[in-house]
Amino acid sequence: MQWLYRAITKGDPLQYQFEFCLWTLAIIRQLLRREHGLVLSKSAVSRLLAQLGLSPQRPIYQSYKQRPRELKRFLNETYPSLQSLARRTGAVIFFVDEASVRSDAHRGTTWGKIGETPVVQDIGDRFSLRLISAVSPRGDMRFAAFEGTMTGARFVAFIEKLRRDVQRPLIIIADNASYHRSAPLKDYVATSQGQVVVENLPRYAPELNPDEQVWNQAKARFGLLFVIGKKAMKHAILNIMRSIQRSCKLIQSFFQLPDTAYAS
């Protein structure tokens, strides 16, 4: 039992030459049979895992490209220094991210025959809405919709509007997309006289950005709606975004997850 507990909590099936990365009852049965000659039913394995204090959970996926030193430096040095800067200057920290909501997003369910998983054909005739949003630890949220691709100039325009709305110095934290490090952005920051500071998150670490939860909320809610065209879709998405924006406590909860609590 100790061996099984360590096997599940300290690694994944790939380390035991399985071609699947998630622990399922079927794989655990095979592992016990192969390694210890134990033949147990799925229900017996389930009871055993419960006795060990284990339960089925939705995993958090992390990129193998993450650099532990970079993450540690950001969490222990970079972000605390930004918090100190915010206290000294009265600046507001905003985490920023962009996303696209597509008409064929596979978030909801569809009816079909019992025992037969429905297949949704991708016919290519889809439309999408691109959005950018910013959230702060105190529960503020701003967002905008745009067409086409995000550019350095568009990102600067969003920050400038955010700055006018807040009327306080800004500390912007975003991922490493090219437009978050573009020449227009660098020029804008340089001419802001210290009123705008931009910092990048560690590479391949989107889970550190609380603004990711905005898109999780928006896409989950959108998956439950019925829309019949691009205009209706835009109307629905904007209503969802406004609903999220009005819920200060919901936005604050985005900063209370295990990966984002550092920013609360």
C-alpha positions in Angstrom: 0.0 0.0 0.0 2.9 2.3 0.7 4.5 1.5 -2.6 1.2 2.2 -4.4 0.7 5.5 -2.6 4.2 6.7 -3.6 3.8 5.5 -7.2 0.6 7.6 -7.6 1.6 10.7 -5.7 5.2 10.9 -6.8 4.9 10.2 -10.5 2.7 9.3 -13.4 2.1 6.2 -15.6 4.7 7.3 -18.1 7.4 6.5 -15.6 6.1 2.9 -15.6 6.2 2.5 -19.4 2.6 3.2 -19.9 1.6 5.3 -22.9 -0.9 7.4 -20.9 -0.2 10.2 -18.5 -3.3 9.9 -16.2 -3.8 7.4 -13.4 -7.0 5.5 -14.1 -8.4 2.4 -12.3 -7.6 0.3 -15.4 -4.0 1.4 -15.4 -3.6 1.0 -11.7 -5.0 -2.6 -12.0 -2.5 -3.4 -14.7 0.3 -1.9 -12.6 -0.5 -3.9 -9.5 -0.8 -7.1 -11.6 2.5 -6.5 -13.3 4.6 -5.3 -10.4 3.1 -7.3 -7.5 1.0 -10.1 -9.0 -2.1 -8.7 -7.5 -5.4 -9.2 -9.3 -8.1 -6.7 -8.1 -11.4 -5.6 -9.5 -11.9 -1.9 -10.3 -14.2 -1.5 -7.3 -11.6 -3.1 -5.1 -8.9 -0.7 -6.4 -11.3 2.2 -5.9 -11.8 1.3 -2.3 -8.1 0.8 -1.8 -7.3 4.3 -3.2 -10.0 5.8 -1.0 -8.4 4.2 2.1 -5.1 5.7 1.0 -6.7 9.2 1.0 -6.7 9.5 -2.8 -9.5 10.6 -5.1 -10.1 11.3 -8.8 -9.3 14.9 -9.6 -9.0 17.1 -12.7 -5.2 17.6 -13.2 -3.4 20.9 -13.8 -1.2 20.7 -16.9 2.2 22.3 -16.8 4.5 22.6 -19.7 7.7 20.5 -19.7 9.5 23.7 -21.0 9.0 25.5 -17.7 12.2 26.7 -16.1 12.1 26.2 -12.3 14.7 28.8 -11.6 12.8 31.4 -13.7 9.6 30.6 -11.8 11.3 30.8 -8.4 12.9 34.1 -9.3 9.6 35.6 -10.4 7.7 34.4 -7.2 10.4 35.2 -4.7 12.0 38.3 -6.2 10.3 39.9 -9.2 6.7 40.0 -7.9 7.5 41.0 -4.3 9.5 43.9 -5.7 6.6 44.9 -7.9 4.3 44.9 -4.9 6.7 47.2 -3.0 6.8 49.5 -6.0 3.0 49.6 -6.1 2.9 50.5 -2.4 5.5 53.3 -2.9 3.9 54.8 -5.9 0.2 54.1 -5.4 0.2 52.0 -8.6 -2.4 49.3 -9.4 -1.2 45.9 -10.5 -3.1 44.4 -13.4 -2.7 41.0 -14.9 -3.5 41.0 -18.6 -4.3 38.3 -21.1 -6.0 37.8 -24.5 -8.2 35.0 -25.8 -10.4 34.0 -28.7 -13.9 32.6 -28.2 -15.0 30.5 -31.2 -18.5 29.6 -32.3 -17.5 25.9 -32.3 -16.0 25.8 -28.9 -16.4 22.3 -27.4 -17.5 23.4 -24.0 -21.1 22.3 -23.8 -22.9 19.0 -24.4 -24.9 17.7 -27.3 -27.7 15.1 -27.4 -27.2 11.8 -29.1 -27.9 8.1 -29.0 -27.2 6.4 -25.6 -24.0 4.5 -25.9 -22.8 6.3 -29.0 -20.6 9.4 -28.5 -21.8 12.1 -31.0 -19.2 13.4 -33.4 -19.3 17.2 -34.3 -17.9 17.8 -37.7 -15.6 20.8 -38.1 -16.8 22.3 -41.4 -14.6 25.3 -41.2 -17.5 27.7 -41.3 -17.0 29.2 -37.9 -16.6 32.7 -36.4 -14.8 34.0 -33.3 -14.5 37.0 -31.1 -11.2 38.2 -29.8 -10.9 39.8 -26.4 -8.4 41.3 -24.0 -8.9 41.7 -20.3 -7.1 42.9 -17.2 -7.8 42.0 -13.6 -6.4 43.3 -10.3 -6.0 41.6 -6.9 -8.5 44.1 -5.4 -11.2 42.9 -7.8 -11.1 45.3 -10.7 -11.6 44.2 -14.3 -11.4 45.9 -17.7 -11.9 44.3 -21.1 -12.3 45.1 -24.7 -13.2 43.2 -27.9 -11.3 43.6 -31.1 -11.1 42.2 -34.6 -8.0 40.8 -36.3 -4.8 40.0 -34.5 -3.4 41.7 -31.4 -0.4 44.0 -32.1 1.9 46.1 -30.0 -0.1 49.2 -31.0 -3.4 47.7 -30.0 -1.9 46.5 -26.7 -0.6 50.0 -26.0 -4.1 51.5 -26.8 -5.7 49.1 -24.3 -3.2 50.0 -21.6 -3.6 53.8 -22.2 -7.4 53.5 -21.9 -6.9 51.4 -18.7 -4.6 54.1 -17.4 -7.2 56.8 -18.1 -9.9 54.8 -16.4 -7.9 54.0 -13.3 -6.2 57.4 -13.1 -3.3 55.9 -11.2 0.1 54.5 -12.1 -0.1 51.0 -13.6 2.0 47.8 -13.2 1.1 45.5 -16.1 2.0 41.8 -15.9 1.5 39.7 -19.0 2.9 36.6 -20.7 5.7 36.6 -23.2 3.7 37.1 -26.4 5.7 39.2 -29.0 3.4 42.2 -28.7 4.0 42.3 -24.9 7.6 43.0 -25.7 7.2 45.0 -28.9 8.9 48.3 -29.8 5.6 50.4 -29.6 5.1 49.1 -26.0 8.7 49.8 -25.0 8.5 53.3 -26.4 5.2 53.9 -24.6 6.6 52.7 -21.2 9.8 54.8 -21.7 7.7 58.0 -22.3 5.2 57.4 -19.5 7.6 58.9 -16.9 7.3 56.0 -14.6 3.5 55.9 -14.7 3.5 52.5 -16.5 5.6 49.5 -15.8 5.4 46.2 -17.7 6.7 42.9 -16.5 6.5 39.5 -18.2 5.5 36.3 -16.5 7.9 33.3 -16.6 7.8 31.5 -19.9 5.4 28.6 -20.3 3.6 29.3 -17.0 0.1 30.5 -17.9 -1.3 29.1 -14.6 0.4 32.0 -12.8 -1.9 34.5 -14.5 -5.2 35.0 -12.6 -6.6 36.5 -15.8 -6.7 33.0 -17.3 -9.7 32.4 -15.0 -11.7 35.1 -16.8 -11.6 33.0 -20.0 -12.4 29.8 -18.1 -15.5 31.4 -16.7 -16.5 33.1 -20.0 -16.1 30.0 -22.2 -17.8 27.7 -19.7 -20.8 30.1 -19.5 -20.9 30.6 -23.3 -20.9 26.8 -23.8 -24.3 26.7 -22.1 -25.9 29.3 -24.4 -27.7 29.1 -27.8 -26.4 31.5 -30.4 -27.3 31.5 -34.1 -25.0 34.1 -35.6 -21.9 36.3 -35.1 -24.0 39.2 -33.8 -25.8 37.1 -31.2 -22.5 35.6 -30.2 -20.8 38.9 -29.6 -23.8 40.1 -27.6 -23.8 37.0 -25.5 -20.0 37.1 -24.8 -20.0 40.8 -23.9 -22.9 40.2 -21.5 -20.9 37.4 -19.9 -17.9 39.6 -19.6 -19.9 42.4 -18.0 -21.4 39.9 -15.5 -17.9 38.8 -14.5 -16.8 42.4 -14.3 -19.5 43.3 -11.9 -18.6 40.5 -9.5 -15.7 41.8 -7.4 -15.7 38.7 -5.2 -15.5 36.4 -8.2 -12.5 38.3 -9.6 -10.8 38.3 -6.2 -11.3 34.5 -6.1 -9.1 34.2 -9.2 -6.2 35.3 -7.0 -6.9 32.6 -4.4 -6.1 29.5 -6.4 -3.0 27.4 -5.5 -1.1 28.8 -8.5 -2.2 32.4 -8.1 -2.4 33.0 -4.4 1.1 34.6 -4.6 -0.6 37.6 -6.2 -3.4 38.1 -3.8 
